[in-house]
Amino acid sequence: MKALLDTHVFLWAASAPEELANAAREAIENPANDVLVSAATAWEIAIKTGLGKLTLPGEPSIWFPARLRSLGFGLLDIAATHALATAALPGIHADPFDRILIAQAQVEGLVFITRDAHSLKYPVRTISA
């Protein structure tokens, strides 16, 4: 399975895996699965850290890539096809970060791991975190 983590799921996987539901944690920790984190997550983390809404144990520019490496997660860049696919999404969610993550999961055929109730309503395969 190839999976894409929602931002909050990445943060929990990186610092509080006990917060994750069993199915999500098992999928993330299964070495047979490819787990991806979007560049949009890096962007969201940088913005929220800069606004004081998120505190990390280090600078985002150092902490984020270090956590990706240590957890063995891959990075999914944002392509124009991902951005354009957001136009076809139903208006369930107004958050642009969530919309690009959902579009990426759809375009790339990924399972989206999230606990966001709005994101779970989209036509994309999900695992509830």
PyRosetta script that sets phi, psi and omega in degrees:
from pyrosetta import init, pose_from_sequence

init()
pose = pose_from_sequence("MKALLDTHVFLWAASAPEELANAAREAIENPANDVLVSAATAWEIAIKTGLGKLTLPGEPSIWFPARLRSLGFGLLDIAATHALATAALPGIHADPFDRILIAQAQVEGLVFITRDAHSLKYPVRTISA")
pose.set_psi(1, 142.5)
pose.set_omega(1, 172.5)
pose.set_phi(2, -111.1)
pose.set_psi(2, 129.1)
pose.set_omega(2, -174.7)
pose.set_phi(3, -128.8)
pose.set_psi(3, 149.7)
pose.set_omega(3, 174.7)
pose.set_phi(4, -116.8)
pose.set_psi(4, 130.4)
pose.set_omega(4, -179.2)
pose.set_phi(5, -91.8)
pose.set_psi(5, 135.6)
pose.set_omega(5, 169.3)
pose.set_phi(6, -67.8)
pose.set_psi(6, 159.6)
pose.set_omega(6, -175.4)
pose.set_phi(7, -57.4)
pose.set_psi(7, -47.7)
pose.set_omega(7, -178.4)
pose.set_phi(8, -64.0)
pose.set_psi(8, -32.7)
pose.set_omega(8, 178.7)
pose.set_phi(9, -68.5)
pose.set_psi(9, -41.7)
pose.set_omega(9, 175.9)
pose.set_phi(10, -60.1)
pose.set_psi(10, -44.5)
pose.set_omega(10, -179.3)
pose.set_phi(11, -62.2)
pose.set_psi(11, -41.4)
pose.set_omega(11, 177.6)
pose.set_phi(12, -67.1)
pose.set_psi(12, -44.3)
pose.set_omega(12, 179.6)
pose.set_phi(13, -59.6)
pose.set_psi(13, -34.9)
pose.set_omega(13, -177.0)
pose.set_phi(14, -79.0)
pose.set_psi(14, -27.8)
pose.set_omega(14, -173.3)
pose.set_phi(15, -138.3)
pose.set_psi(15, -15.5)
pose.set_omega(15, -178.5)
pose.set_phi(16, -150.5)
pose.set_psi(16, 62.1)
pose.set_omega(16, -175.8)
pose.set_phi(17, -58.8)
pose.set_psi(17, -21.2)
pose.set_omega(17, 178.0)
pose.set_phi(18, -65.7)
pose.set_psi(18, -17.0)
pose.set_omega(18, 177.2)
pose.set_phi(19, -73.2)
pose.set_psi(19, -19.1)
pose.set_omega(19, -176.1)
pose.set_phi(20, -80.4)
pose.set_psi(20, 145.6)
pose.set_omega(20, 172.1)
pose.set_phi(21, -64.1)
pose.set_psi(21, 153.3)
pose.set_omega(21, -176.8)
pose.set_phi(22, -55.1)
pose.set_psi(22, -45.2)
pose.set_omega(22, -177.7)
pose.set_phi(23, -62.4)
pose.set_psi(23, -40.5)
pose.set_omega(23, 179.2)
pose.set_phi(24, -67.2)
pose.set_psi(24, -46.0)
pose.set_omega(24, -179.3)
pose.set_phi(25, -62.7)
pose.set_psi(25, -41.4)
pose.set_omega(25, 178.6)
pose.set_phi(26, -63.0)
pose.set_psi(26, -42.2)
pose.set_omega(26, 179.1)
pose.set_phi(27, -64.5)
pose.set_psi(27, -41.5)
pose.set_omega(27, -178.0)
pose.set_phi(28, -69.1)
pose.set_psi(28, -39.4)
pose.set_omega(28, -175.4)
pose.set_phi(29, -86.0)
pose.set_psi(29, -9.9)
pose.set_omega(29, -179.0)
pose.set_phi(30, -70.9)
pose.set_psi(30, 116.7)
pose.set_omega(30, -177.2)
pose.set_phi(31, -65.8)
pose.set_psi(31, -14.9)
pose.set_omega(31, 177.8)
pose.set_phi(32, -77.9)
pose.set_psi(32, -14.1)
pose.set_omega(32, -178.6)
pose.set_phi(33, -95.4)
pose.set_psi(33, 144.7)
pose.set_omega(33, 172.3)
pose.set_phi(34, -94.7)
pose.set_psi(34, 118.6)
pose.set_omega(34, -178.8)
pose.set_phi(35, -108.1)
pose.set_psi(35, 126.5)
pose.set_omega(35, -177.5)
pose.set_phi(36, -117.4)
pose.set_psi(36, 150.4)
pose.set_omega(36, 174.0)
pose.set_phi(37, -126.5)
pose.set_psi(37, 134.0)
pose.set_omega(37, -176.5)
pose.set_phi(38, -79.6)
pose.set_psi(38, 151.2)
pose.set_omega(38, 170.5)
pose.set_phi(39, -59.6)
pose.set_psi(39, -26.6)
pose.set_omega(39, 176.5)
pose.set_phi(40, -63.2)
pose.set_psi(40, -32.9)
pose.set_omega(40, 177.2)
pose.set_phi(41, -67.0)
pose.set_psi(41, -41.5)
pose.set_omega(41, 176.1)
pose.set_phi(42, -60.1)
pose.set_psi(42, -42.5)
pose.set_omega(42, 179.9)
pose.set_phi(43, -64.3)
pose.set_psi(43, -46.1)
pose.set_omega(43, 179.5)
pose.set_phi(44, -62.1)
pose.set_psi(44, -42.9)
pose.set_omega(44, 178.1)
pose.set_phi(45, -62.0)
pose.set_psi(45, -43.5)
pose.set_omega(45, 179.3)
pose.set_phi(46, -62.1)
pose.set_psi(46, -43.5)
pose.set_omega(46, -179.7)
pose.set_phi(47, -65.7)
pose.set_psi(47, -48.5)
pose.set_omega(47, -177.3)
pose.set_phi(48, -66.5)
pose.set_psi(48, -33.4)
pose.set_omega(48, 176.2)
pose.set_phi(49, -67.1)
pose.set_psi(49, -44.1)
pose.set_omega(49, 179.4)
pose.set_phi(50, -63.0)
pose.set_psi(50, -31.4)
pose.set_omega(50, 179.1)
pose.set_phi(51, -84.5)
pose.set_psi(51, -5.1)
pose.set_omega(51, -178.1)
pose.set_phi(52, 80.1)
pose.set_psi(52, 13.1)
pose.set_omega(52, 179.8)
pose.set_phi(53, -89.6)
pose.set_psi(53, -9.7)
pose.set_omega(53, -179.5)
pose.set_phi(54, -142.8)
pose.set_psi(54, 133.2)
pose.set_omega(54, 177.2)
pose.set_phi(55, -114.3)
pose.set_psi(55, 127.2)
pose.set_omega(55, 177.4)
pose.set_phi(56, -113.3)
pose.set_psi(56, 160.0)
pose.set_omega(56, 177.9)
pose.set_phi(57, -76.7)
pose.set_psi(57, 9.6)
pose.set_omega(57, 178.8)
pose.set_phi(58, -170.5)
pose.set_psi(58, 178.5)
pose.set_omega(58, 177.6)
pose.set_phi(59, -64.6)
pose.set_psi(59, 136.7)
pose.set_omega(59, -179.2)
pose.set_phi(60, -54.2)
pose.set_psi(60, -36.6)
pose.set_omega(60, -177.4)
pose.set_phi(61, -66.6)
pose.set_psi(61, -20.8)
pose.set_omega(61, 177.0)
pose.set_phi(62, -101.9)
pose.set_psi(62, -46.2)
pose.set_omega(62, -175.4)
pose.set_phi(63, -62.6)
pose.set_psi(63, -47.5)
pose.set_omega(63, -175.1)
pose.set_phi(64, -59.7)
pose.set_psi(64, -55.6)
pose.set_omega(64, -179.3)
pose.set_phi(65, -65.4)
pose.set_psi(65, -31.1)
pose.set_omega(65, 178.2)
pose.set_phi(66, -66.1)
pose.set_psi(66, -41.4)
pose.set_omega(66, 179.2)
pose.set_phi(67, -68.8)
pose.set_psi(67, -39.4)
pose.set_omega(67, 176.1)
pose.set_phi(68, -56.0)
pose.set_psi(68, -49.7)
pose.set_omega(68, -178.9)
pose.set_phi(69, -62.3)
pose.set_psi(69, -48.3)
pose.set_omega(69, -175.2)
pose.set_phi(70, -65.7)
pose.set_psi(70, -30.3)
pose.set_omega(70, 179.5)
pose.set_phi(71, -89.5)
pose.set_psi(71, -10.9)
pose.set_omega(71, 179.4)
pose.set_phi(72, 76.3)
pose.set_psi(72, 24.3)
pose.set_omega(72, 179.9)
pose.set_phi(73, -88.8)
pose.set_psi(73, 149.5)
pose.set_omega(73, 175.2)
pose.set_phi(74, -93.5)
pose.set_psi(74, 161.6)
pose.set_omega(74, 177.9)
pose.set_phi(75, -105.2)
pose.set_psi(75, 130.6)
pose.set_omega(75, 177.3)
pose.set_phi(76, -106.2)
pose.set_psi(76, 110.8)
pose.set_omega(76, 177.2)
pose.set_phi(77, -70.8)
pose.set_psi(77, 160.4)
pose.set_omega(77, 177.5)
pose.set_phi(78, -91.1)
pose.set_psi(78, 123.2)
pose.set_omega(78, 177.8)
pose.set_phi(79, -105.7)
pose.set_psi(79, 162.0)
pose.set_omega(79, 177.7)
pose.set_phi(80, -58.0)
pose.set_psi(80, -36.3)
pose.set_omega(80, 178.9)
pose.set_phi(81, -61.7)
pose.set_psi(81, -35.2)
pose.set_omega(81, 177.3)
pose.set_phi(82, -67.1)
pose.set_psi(82, -47.8)
pose.set_omega(82, -179.0)
pose.set_phi(83, -61.7)
pose.set_psi(83, -43.1)
pose.set_omega(83, -178.9)
pose.set_phi(84, -68.8)
pose.set_psi(84, -29.9)
pose.set_omega(84, 179.4)
pose.set_phi(85, -67.0)
pose.set_psi(85, -20.8)
pose.set_omega(85, 178.3)
pose.set_phi(86, -63.8)
pose.set_psi(86, -25.3)
pose.set_omega(86, -179.6)
pose.set_phi(87, -65.6)
pose.set_psi(87, -27.5)
pose.set_omega(87, -178.3)
pose.set_phi(88, -88.5)
pose.set_psi(88, -5.7)
pose.set_omega(88, -178.8)
pose.set_phi(89, -74.8)
pose.set_psi(89, 141.2)
pose.set_omega(89, 173.7)
pose.set_phi(90, -62.4)
pose.set_psi(90, 156.9)
pose.set_omega(90, -176.4)
pose.set_phi(91, -80.4)
pose.set_psi(91, 42.3)
pose.set_omega(91, -178.5)
pose.set_phi(92, -71.3)
pose.set_psi(92, -38.2)
pose.set_omega(92, -172.9)
pose.set_phi(93, -125.9)
pose.set_psi(93, 132.6)
pose.set_omega(93, 179.0)
pose.set_phi(94, -92.4)
pose.set_psi(94, -16.3)
pose.set_omega(94, -176.2)
pose.set_phi(95, -68.9)
pose.set_psi(95, 117.7)
pose.set_omega(95, -177.0)
pose.set_phi(96, -64.8)
pose.set_psi(96, -29.2)
pose.set_omega(96, 177.9)
pose.set_phi(97, -66.7)
pose.set_psi(97, -45.6)
pose.set_omega(97, 179.0)
pose.set_phi(98, -64.6)
pose.set_psi(98, -38.8)
pose.set_omega(98, -179.2)
pose.set_phi(99, -64.6)
pose.set_psi(99, -40.8)
pose.set_omega(99, 179.8)
pose.set_phi(100, -70.1)
pose.set_psi(100, -36.6)
pose.set_omega(100, 178.1)
pose.set_phi(101, -63.5)
pose.set_psi(101, -43.4)
pose.set_omega(101, 178.9)
pose.set_phi(102, -64.3)
pose.set_psi(102, -43.9)
pose.set_omega(102, 178.1)
pose.set_phi(103, -61.2)
pose.set_psi(103, -42.0)
pose.set_omega(103, 178.1)
pose.set_phi(104, -60.8)
pose.set_psi(104, -44.5)
pose.set_omega(104, 179.5)
pose.set_phi(105, -61.4)
pose.set_psi(105, -41.8)
pose.set_omega(105, 179.2)
pose.set_phi(106, -65.1)
pose.set_psi(106, -52.5)
pose.set_omega(106, -176.2)
pose.set_phi(107, -61.1)
pose.set_psi(107, -40.2)
pose.set_omega(107, -175.7)
pose.set_phi(108, -90.9)
pose.set_psi(108, -3.7)
pose.set_omega(108, -179.7)
pose.set_phi(109, 67.9)
pose.set_psi(109, 39.0)
pose.set_omega(109, -176.6)
pose.set_phi(110, -99.8)
pose.set_psi(110, 153.1)
pose.set_omega(110, 169.7)
pose.set_phi(111, -82.2)
pose.set_psi(111, 130.5)
pose.set_omega(111, -178.3)
pose.set_phi(112, -98.6)
pose.set_psi(112, 122.3)
pose.set_omega(112, -179.7)
pose.set_phi(113, -102.4)
pose.set_psi(113, 116.3)
pose.set_omega(113, -174.4)
pose.set_phi(114, -152.8)
pose.set_psi(114, 160.7)
pose.set_omega(114, 170.1)
pose.set_phi(115, -114.1)
pose.set_psi(115, -2.8)
pose.set_omega(115, -178.4)
pose.set_phi(116, -68.0)
pose.set_psi(116, 117.7)
pose.set_omega(116, -176.6)
pose.set_phi(117, -60.1)
pose.set_psi(117, -36.9)
pose.set_omega(117, 179.0)
pose.set_phi(118, -67.3)
pose.set_psi(118, -43.6)
pose.set_omega(118, -178.4)
pose.set_phi(119, -64.0)
pose.set_psi(119, -32.0)
pose.set_omega(119, -179.8)
pose.set_phi(120, -68.1)
pose.set_psi(120, -13.3)
pose.set_omega(120, -179.3)
pose.set_phi(121, -85.8)
pose.set_psi(121, -9.6)
pose.set_omega(121, -177.0)
pose.set_phi(122, -79.0)
pose.set_psi(122, 155.1)
pose.set_omega(122, 177.9)
pose.set_phi(123, -77.4)
pose.set_psi(123, 74.9)
pose.set_omega(123, 177.9)
pose.set_phi(124, -148.6)
pose.set_psi(124, 144.6)
pose.set_omega(124, 177.5)
pose.set_phi(125, -66.0)
pose.set_psi(125, 134.4)
pose.set_omega(125, -176.3)
pose.set_phi(126, -134.9)
pose.set_psi(126, 159.3)
pose.set_omega(126, 164.9)
pose.set_phi(127, -125.8)
pose.set_psi(127, 127.9)
pose.set_omega(127, 179.7)
pose.set_phi(128, -77.2)
pose.set_psi(128, 127.2)
pose.set_omega(128, -178.3)
pose.set_phi(129, -90.0)
pose.dump_pdb("model.pdb")
